[in-house]
Amino acid sequence: MSSRLISAAIAGIVVTLMACAGGLAMVGGAAVSSACTTPSAGTDFDAGQRANAALIAQVGADRGIPVRGQIIAVATALQESGLRNLNSGDRDSVGLFQQRPSQGWGSRSQLRNPTYAAGRFYAKLTTVPGWQAMPLTRAAQAVQRSAYPDAYAKWENAATALVQWAASSSAAPVRAASNGAAPVCSDLALGEADPAPRNADGSWPAERCSIRPDPTTGAGCMTPRLQHLVQQTNAAGFPKPSCYRPANHGEHPLGRACDWMMTTGGAALGPEKAQGDAMAAWAVTNADRLGIAYVIWFRMIWTKARGWHAYTNPWGANNPSGWHTNHVHISVR
């Protein structure tokens, strides 16, 4: 499994996970890829849960933990926290695994760090003799010492689907796109946006920068098509963008582009990177519906003609903003 697991996570859109070669296959109960098989879990997961599952799997992969161990870890987090990074719990329990500072797992702030918490779980799991051959519930209980030792078993199918999805999603969008490959199944399951208005012949109408002021900055303007894109990204649960910018180049001053920040400034890592990956994949999936001209994210640029390819950073800003490692840029036609 790649250490660059990509979480196709869209806040506010709940999808049903399926075990398949390409990842997710259902949106709202509708199949989107014939390559996928039947559901392996009947539970729906939202963006935050999927991002946390992908992070847990990634920590395991980085430590050389077999897939079986990653499934045990995800199932444990499903039972303990519902795959939520909880701020509290029973007594002093916190985080994804509801680990307790008083029991030597680490400080409260450490255990609220999902990467640290997952690492501590794996560190304990690997000390359990014969854990690889144990039933999931026994292995999880050997680590957690829960008052409900049989409760982990019911999450095995869901955890398996989540880990399989995270692994299959690792090829999209950036790695697969670098050689022009088509998006995998997971990209096709990110949810369809409502299409922007077209002319009767299917062409895109010419639009002026007529929405004043741009509602995301309170200055300048944006085109109706860009406004529609912003509305659709809001509906999908992505961060609010910043659009109009009085520059002397690009689409921002023309009201045809927005930036969606994944961080407060530095390059995205972990869940922030996963959210950016998800948004880039969503934009590409919906490019034809929304009139998207190109997408830039994490040193890569997507166009309809070339797919994903290396971004050359023409403006020369050698920082996260210049290389688009802290925000997703989308321009419309």
C-alpha positions, 0 to 999 in steps of 0.5 A: 500500500502506498504511504500516500493514501488519498482519502476521497472524502467529501464532507456532507456527502454520505456514500456507501463503501464497496469493496472493488478494484477501483474503490468506492462504487455507489453514490446514494445507492446508484452504481457508477462503475461496472468494475465494482462488486457488491457492498461488503458493509452496510454502513454509510460513512461521511468525509471525516470518518473516511479521512480518519480511516485512510489516515489509520491505514496510512500509519499502518502501511508506513510502519509495515503493518499488514493489511490485517492489522490495518483492518483491526485498527480501523475496526477498533476505532469504529467501535471506540469513537465511530472514527471520530477524533473525540475530545472526551469519552469515558473517564479520561479517554480521548481520540480515535481509539479512546486511549487514556492518558492515565493508562500510559498511552500518552498525554491528552494532546498526543492522543488527540493527534490521530497519527500518534494515536494510531501509532500507539495502537499499532505499537501495542498490537505488534506486542500481542503474540500471534495477533495475525491469526487471532479473530479480529475481536480478540486482537482488538481486545488484547490491545484495548481491554474494553468492557465490551470485548465482543463489540469489535466483531461487528465492524470487521466488514466495514473496516475491510471495505474502508481499508480496501478503499483507501488502498485502491484510492492511492492511485488517484488523482495525482499518481494515476494522472501523471501518465494520463491514466483515467481516474479510478473507480473511487474518483467516479464515486465522489458525487455529481454536481448540479450542471451549470447552464449551457446554451441550447446547442450544448456550448458554454455561454459567454459570461461577463464578470457580473456578480458584484461584489464577489461574495467570497471576498466582498470585492471585485466580481465573479461570473455566474458560472464561477458562482455556480461552482462555488455553490456546488463546492459549498454543497459538497462540504469543501472549505469556503474559497477566496476568488476575486484578486486584483492581479495582473495575470490569470483568471482571478481578476476576471472573476473566473477562478477561486482558491480553496485553502486546505491549510492556513499557509503551510503545505498540506499534510495528512487529513489536509492533504487528503481533503485537497486530494478529494477536492481535486478528484471531485473537480475533475469528475465534475469538470464537464458539468461545471465548465471547469477549464483546469485544476491545480493542486500539489504541483500538478495541473489538470486540463481536459486535453492532457489530464494531470501533468506536472505544474511548472509554476510560471509565476515563480513563487517558490512557496506553498502558495506558488506550488499550490500545495496549500490550496486547490485552484479551479478556473472555469471557462 
